[in-house]
Amino acid sequence: MKKLFLLFILISGFAFGQFKVTESSADYTVVGKSVSGVTISQNGNKAKIDYADYNTLIGKTNVLSPTLFYTFEFSIEPDTLDKMYEIIIDHFITKKVELLTLEFPEGKMYLNFYKSFGTYGFNFKFDNNTTTLDKNADMKRQTNAISEKQLKKLFGKD
């Protein structure tokens, strides 16, 4: 019986000992969250934006479905998030309407500045790289509108 137990331990050691955990989602520290369902997290030279896709939320009754939430992970320099914040806050001051494209090795992020019904707004947009049949496959994924107050919380400037 002891030999069988020892054999089991050796086999399980070989079977489960073939990988090594190098990174965990717990390694990310939250920079900030907004009420609109957007979270920015950072881990050294990487950052990620977790968001609920606005286009997918339209017409959904169960808004807590995990298929509605997406993550855009991108490489950053030490001051990238500060530069992004400055660009966005400057647009809130000048009220300039435009779509800025930020290119990262992992993909494109779009900063969308717009006016709607007399108010100025901002949201993030991302390429929809889905390969499945999706009713929104031709649309960019986008966050809900983010106000200037929410922007400060999102980038940890509150």
C-alpha atoms as a printed R data frame, in Angstrom:
    type eleno elety resid chain resno       x      y       z
1   ATOM     1    CA   MET     A     1   0.000  0.000   0.000
2   ATOM     2    CA   LYS     A     2   2.857  2.375   0.780
3   ATOM     3    CA   LYS     A     3   4.408  1.695  -2.618
4   ATOM     4    CA   LEU     A     4   1.138  2.470  -4.352
5   ATOM     5    CA   PHE     A     5   0.823  5.758  -2.452
6   ATOM     6    CA   LEU     A     6   4.435  6.702  -3.320
7   ATOM     7    CA   LEU     A     7   3.835  5.840  -6.985
8   ATOM     8    CA   PHE     A     8   0.703  8.034  -6.979
9   ATOM     9    CA   ILE     A     9   2.653 10.989  -5.553
10  ATOM    10    CA   LEU     A    10   5.411 10.614  -8.154
11  ATOM    11    CA   ILE     A    11   2.971 10.370 -11.066
12  ATOM    12    CA   SER     A    12   0.948 13.363  -9.888
13  ATOM    13    CA   GLY     A    13   4.176 15.344  -9.430
14  ATOM    14    CA   PHE     A    14   5.120 14.703 -13.044
15  ATOM    15    CA   ALA     A    15   1.611 15.305 -14.354
16  ATOM    16    CA   PHE     A    16   0.967 18.559 -12.546
17  ATOM    17    CA   GLY     A    17   4.526 19.862 -12.321
18  ATOM    18    CA   GLN     A    18   4.854 20.799 -15.993
19  ATOM    19    CA   PHE     A    19   3.816 24.426 -15.734
20  ATOM    20    CA   LYS     A    20   4.760 27.455 -13.727
21  ATOM    21    CA   VAL     A    21   2.527 30.376 -12.752
22  ATOM    22    CA   THR     A    22   4.222 33.558 -13.985
23  ATOM    23    CA   GLU     A    23   1.472 36.132 -13.674
24  ATOM    24    CA   SER     A    24  -1.854 36.422 -11.937
25  ATOM    25    CA   SER     A    25  -4.741 38.852 -12.203
26  ATOM    26    CA   ALA     A    26  -4.037 39.640  -8.541
27  ATOM    27    CA   ASP     A    27  -0.735 41.212  -9.668
28  ATOM    28    CA   TYR     A    28  -2.682 44.185 -11.068
29  ATOM    29    CA   THR     A    29  -3.425 47.157  -8.842
30  ATOM    30    CA   VAL     A    30  -6.580 49.135  -9.546
31  ATOM    31    CA   VAL     A    31  -5.818 52.708 -10.617
32  ATOM    32    CA   GLY     A    32  -9.470 53.726 -10.594
33  ATOM    33    CA   LYS     A    33 -13.089 52.868 -11.366
34  ATOM    34    CA   SER     A    34 -15.903 54.867 -12.862
35  ATOM    35    CA   VAL     A    35 -19.637 54.578 -12.309
36  ATOM    36    CA   SER     A    36 -20.036 53.774 -16.012
37  ATOM    37    CA   GLY     A    37 -18.489 50.315 -15.512
38  ATOM    38    CA   VAL     A    38 -14.897 51.026 -16.562
39  ATOM    39    CA   THR     A    39 -11.870 49.995 -14.478
40  ATOM    40    CA   ILE     A    40  -8.210 50.781 -15.162
41  ATOM    41    CA   SER     A    41  -5.591 48.509 -13.563
42  ATOM    42    CA   GLN     A    42  -1.811 48.564 -13.781
43  ATOM    43    CA   ASN     A    43   0.962 45.993 -13.353
44  ATOM    44    CA   GLY     A    44   4.438 47.424 -13.957
45  ATOM    45    CA   ASN     A    45   4.733 47.996 -17.710
46  ATOM    46    CA   LYS     A    46   1.234 46.680 -18.495
47  ATOM    47    CA   ALA     A    47  -2.187 48.173 -17.974
48  ATOM    48    CA   LYS     A    48  -5.678 46.947 -18.687
49  ATOM    49    CA   ILE     A    49  -9.091 48.471 -19.100
50  ATOM    50    CA   ASP     A    50 -12.056 46.321 -18.056
51  ATOM    51    CA   TYR     A    51 -15.375 47.517 -19.472
52  ATOM    52    CA   ALA     A    52 -18.894 46.518 -20.411
53  ATOM    53    CA   ASP     A    53 -19.528 46.966 -24.136
54  ATOM    54    CA   TYR     A    54 -22.188 49.632 -24.661
55  ATOM    55    CA   ASN     A    55 -23.334 48.142 -28.007
56  ATOM    56    CA   THR     A    56 -23.886 44.714 -26.486
57  ATOM    57    CA   LEU     A    57 -25.753 46.140 -23.485
58  ATOM    58    CA   ILE     A    58 -28.457 47.636 -25.731
59  ATOM    59    CA   GLY     A    59 -31.567 45.501 -25.476
60  ATOM    60    CA   LYS     A    60 -30.175 43.148 -22.813
61  ATOM    61    CA   THR     A    61 -32.315 42.413 -19.802
62  ATOM    62    CA   ASN     A    62 -29.568 40.622 -17.868
63  ATOM    63    CA   VAL     A    63 -26.841 43.290 -17.742
64  ATOM    64    CA   LEU     A    64 -24.633 41.157 -15.481
65  ATOM    65    CA   SER     A    65 -23.971 38.536 -18.150
66  ATOM    66    CA   PRO     A    66 -20.227 37.794 -18.303
67  ATOM    67    CA   THR     A    67 -20.302 37.865 -22.120
68  ATOM    68    CA   LEU     A    68 -20.841 41.618 -21.989
69  ATOM    69    CA   PHE     A    69 -17.563 42.374 -20.221
70  ATOM    70    CA   TYR     A    70 -14.276 42.763 -22.057
71  ATOM    71    CA   THR     A    71 -10.652 43.582 -21.256
72  ATOM    72    CA   PHE     A    72  -8.153 45.542 -23.311
73  ATOM    73    CA   GLU     A    73  -4.624 44.888 -22.048
74  ATOM    74    CA   PHE     A    74  -1.779 47.049 -23.348
75  ATOM    75    CA   SER     A    75   1.907 47.794 -22.777
76  ATOM    76    CA   ILE     A    76   2.773 51.134 -21.204
77  ATOM    77    CA   GLU     A    77   5.693 53.333 -20.249
78  ATOM    78    CA   PRO     A    78   5.802 54.721 -16.679
79  ATOM    79    CA   ASP     A    79   3.971 57.936 -17.678
80  ATOM    80    CA   THR     A    80   1.535 56.597 -20.324
81  ATOM    81    CA   LEU     A    81  -1.572 56.762 -18.129
82  ATOM    82    CA   ASP     A    82  -0.701 60.313 -17.041
83  ATOM    83    CA   LYS     A    83  -0.314 61.366 -20.689
84  ATOM    84    CA   MET     A    84  -3.657 59.786 -21.575
85  ATOM    85    CA   TYR     A    85  -5.316 61.611 -18.691
86  ATOM    86    CA   GLU     A    86  -3.812 64.949 -19.799
87  ATOM    87    CA   ILE     A    87  -5.029 64.458 -23.390
88  ATOM    88    CA   ILE     A    88  -8.554 63.636 -22.231
89  ATOM    89    CA   ILE     A    89  -8.806 66.412 -19.630
90  ATOM    90    CA   ASP     A    90  -7.491 68.964 -22.171
91  ATOM    91    CA   HIS     A    91 -10.310 67.954 -24.505
92  ATOM    92    CA   PHE     A    92 -12.853 68.478 -21.730
93  ATOM    93    CA   ILE     A    93 -11.486 72.007 -21.318
94  ATOM    94    CA   THR     A    94 -11.389 72.889 -25.036
95  ATOM    95    CA   LYS     A    95 -14.528 70.874 -25.947
96  ATOM    96    CA   LYS     A    96 -12.880 69.707 -29.179
97  ATOM    97    CA   VAL     A    97 -14.820 67.012 -31.064
98  ATOM    98    CA   GLU     A    98 -12.609 64.293 -32.583
99  ATOM    99    CA   LEU     A    99 -11.611 60.632 -32.518
100 ATOM   100    CA   LEU     A   100  -7.982 60.028 -31.483
101 ATOM   101    CA   THR     A   101  -6.326 56.682 -32.242
102 ATOM   102    CA   LEU     A   102  -3.706 55.314 -29.858
103 ATOM   103    CA   GLU     A   103  -1.736 52.399 -31.280
104 ATOM   104    CA   PHE     A   104  -0.289 49.805 -28.921
105 ATOM   105    CA   PRO     A   105   1.442 46.540 -29.863
106 ATOM   106    CA   GLU     A   106  -1.678 44.718 -28.613
107 ATOM   107    CA   GLY     A   107  -4.127 46.757 -30.714
108 ATOM   108    CA   LYS     A   108  -5.767 50.138 -31.144
109 ATOM   109    CA   MET     A   109  -7.550 52.210 -28.540
110 ATOM   110    CA   TYR     A   110  -9.713 55.117 -29.655
111 ATOM   111    CA   LEU     A   111 -10.457 58.183 -27.539
112 ATOM   112    CA   ASN     A   112 -13.857 59.416 -28.719
113 ATOM   113    CA   PHE     A   113 -14.779 63.030 -27.907
114 ATOM   114    CA   TYR     A   114 -18.268 64.118 -28.952
115 ATOM   115    CA   LYS     A   115 -21.126 66.551 -28.349
116 ATOM   116    CA   SER     A   116 -24.633 65.256 -27.875
117 ATOM   117    CA   PHE     A   117 -27.743 67.226 -26.970
118 ATOM   118    CA   GLY     A   118 -25.677 70.224 -25.901
119 ATOM   119    CA   THR     A   119 -23.353 68.304 -23.585
120 ATOM   120    CA   TYR     A   120 -19.751 67.241 -24.120
121 ATOM   121    CA   GLY     A   121 -18.885 63.583 -23.755
122 ATOM   122    CA   PHE     A   122 -16.070 61.065 -23.902
123 ATOM   123    CA   ASN     A   123 -15.762 57.297 -24.181
124 ATOM   124    CA   PHE     A   124 -13.177 54.666 -25.054
125 ATOM   125    CA   LYS     A   125 -13.566 52.563 -28.206
126 ATOM   126    CA   PHE     A   126 -11.716 49.376 -29.159
127 ATOM   127    CA   ASP     A   127 -11.536 47.223 -32.292
128 ATOM   128    CA   ASN     A   128 -13.945 44.310 -32.215
129 ATOM   129    CA   ASN     A   129 -11.707 41.368 -33.112
130 ATOM   130    CA   THR     A   130 -14.397 38.739 -32.694
131 ATOM   131    CA   THR     A   131 -14.342 35.729 -34.997
132 ATOM   132    CA   THR     A   132 -17.790 34.477 -34.053
133 ATOM   133    CA   LEU     A   133 -21.100 35.517 -35.518
134 ATOM   134    CA   ASP     A   134 -21.920 38.578 -33.488
135 ATOM   135    CA   LYS     A   135 -24.622 41.116 -34.273
136 ATOM   136    CA   ASN     A   136 -22.114 43.860 -33.401
137 ATOM   137    CA   ALA     A   137 -19.108 42.359 -35.247
138 ATOM   138    CA   ASP     A   138 -18.760 45.357 -37.582
139 ATOM   139    CA   MET     A   139 -18.975 47.895 -34.759
140 ATOM   140    CA   LYS     A   140 -16.201 48.975 -32.459
141 ATOM   141    CA   ARG     A   141 -16.633 47.963 -28.840
142 ATOM   142    CA   GLN     A   142 -17.136 51.017 -26.663
143 ATOM   143    CA   THR     A   143 -17.633 52.032 -23.088
144 ATOM   144    CA   ASN     A   144 -20.523 54.056 -21.759
145 ATOM   145    CA   ALA     A   145 -20.072 57.822 -21.607
146 ATOM   146    CA   ILE     A   146 -17.525 59.014 -19.042
147 ATOM   147    CA   SER     A   147 -17.965 62.420 -17.426
148 ATOM   148    CA   GLU     A   148 -15.129 64.659 -16.287
149 ATOM   149    CA   LYS     A   149 -15.798 63.757 -12.644
150 ATOM   150    CA   GLN     A   150 -15.777 60.018 -13.467
151 ATOM   151    CA   LEU     A   151 -12.573 60.529 -15.478
152 ATOM   152    CA   LYS     A   152 -10.762 61.838 -12.397
153 ATOM   153    CA   LYS     A   153 -11.830 58.786 -10.404
154 ATOM   154    CA   LEU     A   154 -10.916 56.457 -13.263
155 ATOM   155    CA   PHE     A   155  -7.335 57.736 -13.442
156 ATOM   156    CA   GLY     A   156  -6.953 58.027  -9.664
157 ATOM   157    CA   LYS     A   157  -6.821 61.831  -9.643
158 ATOM   158    CA   ASP     A   158  -9.684 62.284  -7.203
